[in-house]
Amino acid sequence: MTALLPIADAIPDPSPWMVLPFVTMLLCIALLPFFLKHHWERHYHKISVGLGLIAVVYYIFGLHAPQRMVSVAGDYASFMIVIGSLFVVSGGIHIRVKGEAKPWVNSVYLLIGAALGSVIGTTGASMLMVRPWVRMNKYRFTGLHLAFFIFIVSNAGGALTPVGPPLFLGYLKGVPFWWGVQRCWGPWAATMGMLMAVFYFLDRVNFLKAPRQLREMQTASEEWKFDGTVNFALMLVVLAAIIFVPAPWRELLLVAASVASVFITPKLIHEMNDFTFAPIKEVGWLFLGIFATMVPVLDYMELHAGALGLHNDVQFYWFAGLLSGVLDNAPTYLTFFAAALGLHGFSLDNKGDVAAFLSQHDHTLVALSLGATFFGALTYIGNGPNLMVKAIAEHANVKTPSFFGYFAKFAAPILLPIFTIITLLFFRQ
């Protein structure tokens, strides 16, 4: 534990009981939409704020550490501005799709989405591609299509560059921009290959269930057309701001790009996209509660990391991964990065220490980076784009799996075996 002191001195030590507001928040997100759907839709923002206030009041009056919550409030604001700007700008781009996609077309589309996840970030790729994904599969859209879109585009696709969370936080701490491409491409390619093989098989089964006449009619003429292309320029502005511009100028530029997109985009394009602010509003309220209630969880973990017995890459991969599945993966990644550095006597706040750590133990960073990125797909709250994708699909009037349904029917039986294979191939000691 002494090795962690340079990092942990400024962090208050919360009571383990303060995990309860976060657990309650997770249970509300998981259960209430299923059992009390209408009440949840009317009051979810009140529940989120109420549970978040428990943690805020505890830190201010119980631990006398208001600065901790002020810092988290800034993180939350930056998080929402980043995903909000990508949501707004991508909402001004309309991809016209004619015809029902065949399994091979769907597979190519997901691969393109995976590549874009490391170019414009998983949030940008998800917001750009989810609406046409729903439209091109509208006659046979199932939980399968939602789940694999989240697996591939919203999460695993972003493992190669630090364009978006969680790896962007490591980039800010001194991890080189191209480090992920150089060190993570092997496990990334193996994971993507297995995901695509499973998807193609399952989607072909789904495709063949449709009546033959309907299949032939809907796949007879595939046409693609892009409207609102001026927003591609604004997307480049957003991307450049995220990578190169420091706070708070970054956030101001992102807000400016979002406002410009709203005014420049023709109303017809927004109507064709069924664009509303409802999905980002829902995500904003829910993550307000998540960000506040997860503070004591993350602080307790960082201060007591030694008690977790983290000593090898397999443990970092699975611990960082599983907790990313139920926490937002960005702060979870940063917490485990701090723990990994501390175990070797380095500090996360010293870029020289980060460079020294990478020269000696970068295999550990590979493990925890891929764990945080891949496992974020385990639940709807593991990564910011997940809930937004679900909300957009629901606003398009397609049925989506419940919180537990998504995990039990798709995430656990598909992802966990693949992650086990990746462990055996790349992280076995």
PEZI-V677235 format. One line per field, one symbol per residue. phi: phi as a letter, one per 20 degrees, with the letter a starting at -180 (. if undefined). Layout:
phi=???
This chain:
phi=.ffeggeegeefeffgffffgfffffffffdffeecgffffecffffffffffgffffffdeelcfffffffffffffgffffffffffffedddfcdoeffgffgffffffffffgeddnfffffffdfffffffdfebfcggffffffgeeecgfeeecefcfefgffgfepfggegfffddfffffffffffffffgffffffffffggffffffdfbeccbddmfgffffffffffffedeffefgffffffffffffeefggfffffelfbegfffffffffffffffegffffffffdffffmecbfffffefffffffddfffffgffffffffffdnddfecfffffffffdcffffgfffffffffgefcfdfbgfgfffffffffemdfcffgfffffecfffefffffffffffcdff
